[in-house]
Amino acid sequence: MASGPDVFLNPGDFHFAAAGTRIRTVLGSCVAITLWHPRLRVGGMCHYLLAHRPAPTADLPGLSGRYADEAVQLFLGEMDRNGTRPTEYEAKMFGGGDQFPGSSPGPAPHVPKDNIAIGMRLLRRHGFHLTAKHLGGTGSRQLVFDLDTGDVWLQHNERHTAQASS
């Protein structure tokens, strides 16, 4: 495992770095995408909360890792800086766990499912090769992404619904 810096991503954070770095996060309904370039040993992780920015806001100028479409744009910017293309990266995607199993979202969007669907569409649209995924279900996930090897360690804490007794 990497012996360099350990970076923790909060919801909405994005980090791109070189070998020697570990990136960690904890996910619920949010989704993390990891990208790793095996030859250059560079890559990054995003931790997005929603598919798209609901409306332009003055408090978040520029691109934000809070939104899937903007997080992918942040990745593409890093690739431009490194002279690389999406097809050269190993992409992995995690999260989108239902935090309230058994409850109906009603007319509101179903955030976990929407987060998964947009992430998959964006990766396909930009030509990324998905090499691993752990999506949906319930509960939280803890991730550690090692930029030395491209490995991601996952701990899934599945949440079970309580059964009503009669």
Salt bridges, closest charged atoms under 4 A:
ASP6 OD1 - ARG22 NE 2.66
ASP6 OD2 - ARG24 NE 2.60
ASP69 OD2 - HIS52 ND1 3.07
GLU70 OE1 - ARG53 NH2 2.59
GLU78 OE2 - ARG81 NH2 3.21
GLU88 OE1 - HIS37 NE2 2.78
GLU88 OE2 - ARG85 NH1 3.31
ASP148 OD1 - ARG41 NH2 3.10
